[in-house]
């Protein structure tokens, strides 16, 4: 699973030079009673079927914490099947939900998860939400007790509607600052076999 996601991580790291940064409080999140300062943020808008009636947009945030050589990254993939505009409250739900507006715990090109220096991953599950407000590129983001944990059967291999999710902790905190957005057009990539940004 993690191997499939590696190309996306590399892509995000390549665009880190355009990430927003704001050193003022309260730009931090907490997890399991540990506070992580948000040192930098990347935002990628992933577009499929661009310009068609079936266009879908995923907004992938990556929040970076750098601490004496250790890097912690918090990924948040926001999706609304009925909207191409980023904003408002997105609930954290299990991966097998049928809700059309939510955080996406995992997909081939995006994820909502926290990863640590030792390469351990924990993904969003049932509980909490993220709230996003955009004012001309200045974003106000609030993490509201977002559930993080481990899936034993993420893709429901038994077809019993049980993905066997266990919560490990919750994400709280907030961020306010300017974030530069990069648009990644999957439709153009399919045409050219190369990533296309605009």
C-alpha positions in Angstrom: 0.0 0.0 0.0 2.7 2.5 1.0 4.7 1.6 -2.1 1.8 2.7 -4.3 1.7 6.0 -2.6 5.5 6.8 -2.9 5.2 8.6 -6.3 2.7 11.0 -4.8 5.0 11.7 -1.8 7.8 12.5 -4.2 5.6 14.8 -6.2 4.6 16.7 -3.1 8.2 17.0 -2.0 9.1 18.4 -5.4 6.6 21.2 -5.0 7.5 22.1 -1.4 9.3 25.2 -2.6 5.9 26.7 -3.4 4.4 25.8 0.0 3.0 28.4 2.3 4.6 29.1 5.6 3.6 31.1 8.7 5.5 31.0 11.9 2.8 32.5 14.1 0.7 30.5 16.6 -1.6 28.7 16.4 -0.1 26.9 13.4 0.2 23.5 15.0 -1.6 20.2 15.5 -1.6 17.8 18.4 -1.6 14.0 18.3 -1.5 11.7 21.4 -0.7 14.7 23.6 2.3 15.8 21.5 2.2 19.2 19.8 3.7 19.4 16.2 4.5 22.9 14.9 3.4 23.3 11.2 6.5 24.5 9.5 5.3 24.3 5.9 2.2 23.4 3.9 1.6 22.0 0.4 -1.7 22.0 -1.4 -2.4 20.0 -4.5 -5.7 20.1 -6.4 -6.0 16.8 -8.3 -8.4 17.0 -11.2 -9.8 14.2 -13.2 -12.1 14.4 -16.3 -11.2 18.1 -16.5 -13.8 20.3 -18.2 -16.4 17.6 -18.4 -19.7 17.0 -16.6 -18.0 14.2 -14.6 -15.0 16.3 -13.4 -13.9 15.4 -9.9 -11.5 17.4 -7.7 -9.5 16.2 -4.7 -7.7 18.7 -2.5 -4.6 17.2 -1.0 -3.0 19.1 1.9 0.3 18.1 3.4 1.4 19.7 6.7 5.1 19.3 7.4 6.8 19.3 10.9 10.6 19.4 10.9 12.2 18.7 14.3 16.0 18.2 14.5 16.2 16.1 11.4 12.9 14.2 12.0 10.0 14.8 9.7 6.4 14.3 10.6 3.8 14.7 7.8 0.0 15.1 8.2 -1.9 14.4 5.0 -5.5 15.5 4.5 -7.4 14.6 1.2 -10.7 16.5 1.0 -13.3 15.4 -1.5 -16.9 16.4 -2.3 -18.4 14.5 -5.2 -20.9 17.3 -5.9 -18.5 20.3 -5.7 -15.2 21.4 -7.3 -14.8 24.2 -4.8 -12.7 23.8 -1.6 -14.3 25.1 1.6 -16.4 24.2 4.6 -16.5 21.2 6.9 -15.4 17.7 5.7 -16.2 14.8 8.1 -13.7 12.0 8.8 -15.4 8.7 8.0 -14.3 5.1 7.5 -12.9 4.2 4.1 -15.9 2.1 3.1 -18.4 4.9 3.5 -20.8 5.9 0.7 -21.0 9.6 1.8 -20.1 12.0 -1.0 -18.4 14.6 1.1 -15.5 13.5 3.3 -11.9 13.0 4.0 -10.4 10.2 1.9 -8.3 7.8 4.1 -6.5 6.3 1.1 -6.6 6.1 -2.7 -4.0 5.5 -5.3 -3.2 9.2 -5.6 -4.1 10.7 -2.2 -4.5 10.0 1.5 -5.5 11.3 4.8 -2.9 10.0 7.3 -0.1 10.8 9.6 3.4 9.4 8.9 6.4 9.5 11.2 10.2 9.4 10.7 10.1 5.6 11.3 7.8 5.2 8.3 4.8 4.2 10.3 1.4 5.3 9.0 -2.0 5.8 10.6 -5.1 6.7 8.6 -8.3 8.7 9.2 -11.3 6.8 10.4 -14.7 7.5 11.9 -14.9 10.7 13.9 -14.1 14.4 13.8 -13.7 16.7 10.8 -11.6 19.3 9.1 -12.9 22.8 8.5 -11.3 24.9 5.7 -11.9 28.6 4.8 -10.2 30.3 1.9 -9.9 34.1 1.7 -7.9 34.9 -1.5 -5.3 32.3 -0.8 -5.1 32.8 2.9 -6.4 29.6 4.5 -7.9 29.1 7.9 -7.9 25.5 8.8 -9.2 23.7 11.9 -8.6 20.1 12.9 -11.6 18.9 15.0 -10.7 15.7 16.8 -10.0 13.8 13.6 -9.8 10.1 14.3 -6.5 8.4 13.3 -5.8 4.7 13.5 -5.1 1.4 11.9 -7.1 -0.6 9.3 -6.7 -4.4 9.5 -8.9 -4.9 6.4 -8.9 -1.5 4.6 -10.4 -2.9 1.4 -13.0 -5.2 3.1 -11.6 -8.4 1.5 -14.3 -10.4 3.2 -17.2 -8.3 1.8 -18.7 -8.0 5.3 -18.7 -4.2 5.5 -16.1 -4.5 8.3 -12.8 -2.8 7.6 -11.6 -3.5 11.2 -10.5 0.0 12.1 -8.9 0.7 15.5 -8.5 4.3 16.6 -5.0 5.2 18.0 -5.5 8.9 18.7 -7.1 12.1 17.4 -5.8 15.2 15.5 -6.6 18.6 16.9 -5.2 22.0 16.1 -5.3 24.8 13.5 -3.4 26.6 10.8 -3.8 30.1 9.3 -1.6 31.4 6.5 -1.0 31.8 2.8 -0.8 28.6 0.8 0.2 28.3 -2.8 -1.9 25.8 -4.7 -0.7 23.6 -7.5 -3.2 22.0 -9.9 -2.4 18.5 -11.1 -4.5 17.5 -14.2 -4.8 13.7 -14.4 -6.6 13.9 -17.8 -3.6 15.6 -19.4 -1.3 13.2 -17.8 -3.2 10.3 -19.4 -2.8 12.0 -22.8 0.9 12.6 -22.4 2.1 9.9 -20.0 3.7 12.6 -17.9 2.5 14.6 -14.9 1.0 17.9 -16.0 0.8 20.9 -13.6 -0.8 24.2 -14.2 
